[in-house]
Amino acid sequence: MDKRRFVVWDADGRPLGAFFDFEAAHQWAHRRLRMNYSRLRAPLTLDDRVAKVSRRISESRCELVAWVEYAVLLGCDLAPPARTADGLSHVRSGRCTRA
C-alpha cells in the first residue's frame, strides 16, 4: 500500500492530494478552503485509510466520521445455464442469499 495513507477528496469525490501524516493533510485541507480564489465546494473529506476514519472539513467545522462495517453479504446463488431443445443456453432464475 502507498505509504501516504491520508487522502483529501473534494465534494465531488475527486482526490486532491495524498499525505504522509495527518497534521499536514489536515492543515492543507483547511488552507485550501480558506483560499479566496479556491472554487472548491465544501466539504472536503480527509480519509485515514489505515485507521478507517475521516474528517469532513468545511469552512466552519471539522467533523470526525468513523467507518463501520455493517455486514458482509454473500453473493447470489445463480443456477447454471439450462440447455433447451434448440441447443441454446438460457439462465434459470436464481435467488440471492443474505448474511
Secondary structure, DSSP 4 states (H G I P E B T S, - for coil): --S--EEEE-TTS-EEEEESSHHHHHHHHHHHHH-TT--PPSPEEEEETTTTEEEEE-SS-EEEEE---------EEPPPEEE-TTS-EEEPP-EE---
